[in-house]
C-alpha cells in the first residue's frame, strides 16, 4: 500500500512538472519583434497571456510589436463605484532563441512558448 502511494505521489509530481511553464536553461535569449502583427498572431499571443493573467477580459496596451519587444497587459478598468485604481499594467518581453518565439513576464524567469508565432531578433534603431 505504501509503495502504491509513493508511486502515485511521484506520478503526480511528474505531471505537475510537465504541465508547468517551460524553462529553457542555457539558451541565449534575445529581444525580438514580430515579423507580422496579424490577427492570427495576436490571437496566439492572447491565448498564451490568458493562461497567465487569468483576469477574464484581456486588454493589451498600445504598441507596434513589429518595432517594439514589450507587451503591456492593462489592468481591468475600475468599476462604476470605484475611484482611481492603483492597479498597474503587467509587462512581458518578446524573446527569441533564433528558432522560436517566447514571452517572459518582467521579474520572472519562466518562458512562455508562442506556438505558430514568427519573430526575429530586435535590432534597436539608433
DAWONOR-V125852 format. One record per helix or strand of 2 or more residues. SS is the DSSP state (hx for helix, st for strand). FROM is the first residue (numbers start at 0). TO is the last residue. Records with the same first field share a line. If there is no record, write none. Layout:
SS=FROM-TO, FROM-TO
This chain:
hx=1-18, 38-52
st=29-33, 58-59, 69-73, 89-95, 100-104, 111-112, 118-120
